[in-house]
C-alpha cells in the first residue's frame, strides 16, 4: 500500500512540469531555473522517496503549488563537490522541488 503513495515522474507534478518535460524536452538547466523563477517558482530542495512524497504533501497542505523536475546531469555540474557526492551514481532517482504560493 505504501508504494501507491510514492511520486513518480508523471504523478502529482504540475501542468508546467508535464508541458516542459513532454512537449519541450527541456533539461533542468540554469536557464530553465531562471525561467521558472520568473514565473514565481522557488527551488526548495532535492530529494528522493520517501521524503519526496512527505515534502510534496506538506507544501500542498500549507497552500503551496508544487512543481517537480528530475535532477539533471547539467544541474549536477553546477553543484559544489560536497553536494555532488550525495547524488553521483544515483542522480536519476532524485527530484528537484519547486514551490510557489497557490494562486487560488
C-alpha positions in Angstrom: 0.0 0.0 0.0 2.7 2.5 0.9 4.1 2.3 -2.7 0.9 3.7 -4.1 1.6 7.0 -2.4 5.0 7.4 -3.9 5.5 10.1 -6.5 6.8 9.1 -9.9 7.7 11.2 -13.0 4.2 11.8 -14.1 2.1 11.8 -11.0 1.4 14.9 -8.8 3.5 17.2 -11.0 2.1 20.5 -12.1 1.0 21.3 -15.6 4.2 23.2 -16.2 6.3 20.1 -15.4 4.3 17.9 -17.8 4.5 20.5 -20.5 8.2 21.2 -20.1 9.2 17.5 -20.0 6.9 16.2 -22.7 6.4 19.0 -25.2 9.7 20.8 -25.0 12.0 18.1 -23.7 13.8 20.6 -21.5 16.6 19.6 -19.2 16.8 21.2 -15.8 19.5 23.8 -16.5 20.5 27.2 -15.0 18.5 29.0 -17.7 15.4 26.8 -17.2 15.6 27.5 -13.4 15.7 31.2 -14.2 12.5 30.8 -16.3 10.8 29.0 -13.5 11.8 31.7 -11.1 10.4 34.4 -13.4 7.0 32.5 -13.1 7.2 32.7 -9.3 8.7 29.2 -8.6 11.3 28.9 -5.9 13.7 26.0 -5.7 13.4 24.4 -2.3 15.4 21.1 -2.2 16.5 18.0 -4.0 15.3 14.7 -2.6 14.0 11.2 -3.3 11.5 8.8 -1.7 10.1 8.6 0.9 11.0 12.2 1.8 9.7 13.4 -1.7 6.1 12.4 -1.0 6.2 13.8 2.5 7.5 17.2 1.4 5.1 17.5 -1.5 2.2 16.7 0.8 3.5 19.2 3.4 3.9 22.0 0.9 0.5 21.4 -0.6 -1.1 21.3 2.9 0.2 24.8 3.7 -1.0 26.3 0.5 1.8 26.0 -2.0 1.8 24.7 -5.5 4.5 22.1 -6.1 6.5 21.6 -9.2 8.9 18.6 -9.6 11.7 18.3 -12.1 14.1 15.4 -12.4 17.6 16.1 -11.3 19.7 16.6 -14.5 23.4 16.0 -15.1 23.6 19.6 -16.2 22.5 20.8 -12.7 24.9 18.4 -11.1 27.7 20.1 -12.9 26.7 23.4 -11.2 26.9 21.9 -7.7 29.9 22.0 -5.4 31.9 18.8 -4.9 30.4 18.3 -1.4 26.9 18.4 -2.8 27.6 16.3 -5.8 29.0 13.4 -3.7 25.5 12.5 -2.4 23.9 12.2 -5.9 26.7 10.6 -8.0 25.7 7.1 -9.1 22.0 7.6 -8.2 21.1 11.0 -9.5 18.2 9.7 -11.8 16.1 8.9 -8.7 16.1 12.4 -7.3 13.7 15.2 -8.0 14.1 19.0 -7.5 11.2 20.5 -5.6 10.0 24.0 -6.6 7.1 25.8 -4.8 5.1 28.9 -5.2 2.1 30.4 -3.4 -1.1 28.9 -4.6 -2.9 31.4 -6.8 -6.4 30.0 -5.9 
